[in-house]
Amino acid sequence: MTDGTRLLVLGGTEFVGRAVVDDALARGWDVTMFHRGTRDAPPGVRDLRGDRSAVGGLDALAAGEWDVAVDTWSWAPSAVRDAARLLDDRVGRYVYVSSRSVYTYPTGAGLAEDAPVVEASPDDGADVDYARAKRGGELAVEESFGHRAILARAGLILGPWENVGRLPWWLQRVARGGPVLAPGPRELPLQYVDARDLAAFVLDATEQGLSGPFNVVSPSGHATMGELLDACVAATGSDAELRWTAPDVIEAAGIAPWTELPVWLPPGELHDTLHRGDVSRAIAAGLRNRPVEETVADTWAWLQTRPDGGAPQRADRPRVGLDPDKEARALAL
């Protein structure tokens, strides 16, 4: 594919979808966005509106042809099914941004793409959990596109435009300064992907004619918890003092990993599942991961452009972040 490649992004106003749009525009691709219109589309795209969860919501896609479609949908698989069926003879390749949550839990370290996945159906509605929703979406795309489908099983996603609030919360907490509860151990390996690197991978994959599932996250230990929080201190220029705290102290304080302390999971089974997966297939296919310092600095710069300086958090995801009083009590233990 070359300049002028016709791309359809289903979604695209936030986070991963926005990163895909920005990358495609930088490549000189002809970009069409289909979205509900709750946020403005960026300049330079063809803007189509519709609510794919409503009757007649796909009417704006009744005509048109594209070389590539990228779909970031996370809810009812039936909505992915309907879009894929509508587009199967008018789109060359279909990328579905899925999740490593599709794998059955628990799994040990070294999880690869051939690991067992949850039971799901492309006909499922909105009453399924996140793992089944994403797996059902995968099945829906494969049903219509077969070998023309790419399933990007992302893990933890960070970077500018984040609407889950994980890295933004850490940046804002560190920016406030003072003693910061830093969950240890400092050398704990992390596995994540910058949304822009995810976007570049899926667009490159379509150009290479790739297909099938890919675990799209960095190699485990691409950054550590210590390197992530050090980067937050550097990016914000704060006087924060990172107080490294053992997992058992955090547990005793009743602080929840992942939600109250975003990104972090203590060593053990869940950490192995989320931060120690096998990404060799994606790396071999060209996945490149920028330094953690760049991801953190760019996310901080983006936060400064927001009118209220706040970090958006999606209403359909658990709120993240640790209450200041609870943090203070834990630091006093």
Disulfide bonds with the S-S distance in Angstrom:
none
